[in-house]
Amino acid sequence: MSIDTNTSSHRRMPRFGLQGCTCLGILLVAAIGLLTLQDQVTVFDFGDPGPDARFFPRLVLWLLALGAVLRLWRHRRTAETAIGPAVGWIRVLFVMMLMAVALATMPMLGFIITVATIGIVLAWLLGERHWLFNVALPLIVTIAIFWAGRHLLNLPLP
């Protein structure tokens, strides 16, 4: 009987990998956003008792922070593996570039045109080919967000 002395079979997987770093990054960005939200978002208060312009950003930032903390806590003792092949990263980089272009062009083109176009392109990029979900749904959601932001939250959207 022989004993396997090969150390490669005893290598431990890293306990902290790309997923954990991503969650830490999201947690850091959410914490910075929550700390600077008071200075970044101007509130136009007309005496309305409802939520103000900081309500939804605060809600989203708290949910991001909570999700990141829960993911870090749940997977604290599991080994992490690679997310996927490098080909998938091209799609991620394209989506990030698309979001940057949308933020840069929104003051010139307006909220509805920019967000609807980005929604349609993202739906197509993620594989949706049915016209109802590829074109109609992004348009309906964009108009609903614009209406709610303008009339319910009194946000000055571009």
Secondary structure, 3 states (H helix, E strand, C coil): CCCCCCHHHHCCCCCCCHHHHHHHHHHHHHHHHHHHHHHHCCCCCCCCCCCCCCHHHHHHHHHHHHHHHHHHHHCCCCCCCCCCCHHHHHHHHHHHHHHHHHHHHHHHHCHHHHHHHHHHHHHHHCCCCCHHHHHHHHHHHHHHHHHHHHHHCCCCCC
